[in-house]
């Protein structure tokens, strides 16, 4: 695995706390991984919950139900340019 090509930030909607998550594997570009994080398994709250706690180097206190409104992501280049950003309203229909 090489150097990260982008930075991933996961926000817990309930608390507003954002953490930087470093995936164990990522493609050479966000375009290659976008589907996985938006429509695939990593788009589900149950997985994002686990990644959010991993980023904090903490075990999750329990299981998160599947859904799409508890966590949102923001992705930037390594220099900070915005590649992708979810808003709460994108995930819940509110806001």
Residue, then its C-alpha position, 0 to 999 in steps of 0.5 A: x500500500x502506498x501513500x494516501x491519494x486523498x483524505x477522508x473525514x467522517x462526521x457523526x451527525x448526532x455530535x458534529x464531531x469529525x474525525x480523519x479516517x485513513x482507509x486500510x486500502x484506497x485506490x489511486x484516485x477518489x473517482x475509483x473509490x467514490x461508489x464504494x463510499x456513496x452507494x456501496x457498503x461504506x455508504x452504510x451507517x453501520x460501516x461508517x460507525x465502525x470506521x469513525x471509532x477506528x479513526x479515534x482508536x476506540x472500540x465502538x460501544x455497540x452496533x449501529x443500525x443500517x441506514x444513511x443518516x448517522x454519518x456523513x463524509x468529506x473527501x479532500x486532496x492531500x493538499x486540502x482541495x475538496x473532492x466530495x462532501x455530503x451535507x446532512x440534507x443529502x443523507x436525510x432529506x432534511x436541512 
